[in-house]
Amino acid sequence: MATLIAPEDFSAAEDALDIKKACLGLGTDEKVIISILGHRNSFQRKLIRQAYHEIYQEDLIKQLKSELSGHFEEAMCHWTLDPVDRDATLANKALHRTPPDCRVLIEIACIRSPEDLLTVKRAYCSLYNHSLEEDVASRTTGDIRKLLVGMVSCYRFDGEEIDEGVSVSEANILHDEIKEKAYNHEEMIRILSTRSKAQLNATFKRYRYIYGTSIRKGLMCDPTNEYLTALHTVIECIQDPKKHYVKVLRNATNTAQGIDKDALSHVILTRAEKDLKDIKELYLKKNKVSLDDVVARATFGDNKSFLLALLGNEEN
């Protein structure tokens, strides 16, 4: 379930006018902007952006960029984008990190539906005049390149039908390659990048049944090995996306280098209209502390207020 609290009745024109007023004068009234955009769903935000352009002949996101700053500005602008444009923007940002952030790309490729991934790839072409596959291939190397290009290039079958014979044979293939440490073998990449999620989960279950251990334990991930970490992330995203996001959130707020604000806001922004309530409940169960409290302690100022609004909690 979603955490976003959005009104059923609203006026896009009135919201556009109120946002403009909040941007006029000597200082920006960030609280007004949060009170509006932090409580509008993607369809409502799209209408507000259209109304803003019609009334002022200005792009709302450009206005926000000029008025806001820091992590708050980036989070608010990403939130205001259409979800597919946001995913395309986040993918591009991930690719331009050093090294590229494989996790973000894997989430988009493995958690989004095949239709959603196709739409994100179209948006990426429109925004950057390159295909996502092209940029993944040019900005990654070696085994990571083979894995990620396979993941973003595929169009998986999205049904629930499975073939038990395939699950047995491919569980055996995966086991043999893991046993031989042939993690980069083309068969492993083929199976993980082309099979439907339902078929892969049947294969993972069969793997555990036959060999008495999970496939992820079989991989024995070395956190310093980028490729093995990416393989783990692929399997994790296909097996249980909510558990994956809980792990991302925990890691984002428990790092020796400080808070990973990008990872924290990434999960909240992309899941607030989908399943963030479920992720919050699982986070509390796993960590014995609420995500709201963690965010309240880990962030500050307008960014804190905005993220808490998306979490459905504005009391902290």
URPE-V80776 format. One record per pair of residues at least 24 apart in sequence whose ideal C-beta (glycine too) atoms are under 8 Angstrom apart, sorted by the first residue. I is the first residue (numbers start at 1). J is the second residue. Records with the same first field share a line. If there is no record, write none. Layout:
BEGIN
I=J  J
END
This chain:
BEGIN
1=275  276  277  278
2=272  273  274  275  276  277
3=272  276  277  280  310  311  312
4=39  41  272  273  276  310  312
5=39  309  312
6=39  40  41  44
7=39
10=40  44
12=44  47  48  50  51
13=51  55
15=40  48  51
16=48  51  52  55  56  60
17=55
19=48  52  60  63
20=52  55  56  63
23=63  67
28=67  68
30=68  72  302  305
31=302  305
33=64  67  68  76
34=302  305  306  309
35=309
37=76  79  80
38=79  305  306  309  310
39=309
41=273
42=82  83  273
45=79  80
46=82
49=80
68=302
70=303
71=261  262  265  299  303
72=301  302  303  306
74=265
75=265  269  303  306  307
76=306
78=265  269
79=269  306  310
82=123
83=270  273
84=116  119  120  122  123
85=123  127
86=269  270
87=112  116  120  123  270
88=120  121  123  124  127  128  132
89=127
90=266  270
91=120  124  132
92=124  127  128  135
95=135  136  139  140
96=139
99=226
100=139  140  144
102=140  144  148  226  229  230  233
103=230  233  248  263
104=266
105=136  148  151  152
106=148  151  230  233  234  237
107=233  237  241  244  270
108=152
109=148  151  152  154
110=151  197  234  237  238
111=237  241  244
113=158
114=154  155  156  157  158
115=158
117=152  155
118=155
121=152
142=227
143=183  184  227
144=226  227  230
146=184  186  189
147=184  189  192  193  227  230  231  234
148=230
150=189  190  192  193  194
151=192  193  234
153=193
154=193  194
156=194  195  196  197
157=196  199
158=196  197
159=196  198
160=198
161=198
162=196  198  199  202
163=199
164=202  206
166=195  199  203
167=199  202  203  205  206
168=206  210
170=195  203
171=203  204  206  207  210  211
172=210
174=203  207  215
175=207  210  211  218
178=215  218  219
183=219  227  228  231
184=227
188=231
192=231  234  235  238
197=238
200=238
201=238  239
204=235  238  239
241=275
242=275  278  279  282
243=282
245=271  279
246=279  282  283  286  287
249=279  283  291  294
250=283  286  287
253=294  298
259=298  299
261=298  299  303
264=295  298  299  307
265=303  307
268=295  307  310  311
269=310
272=310  311
276=310  311
277=312
280=311
292=316
END
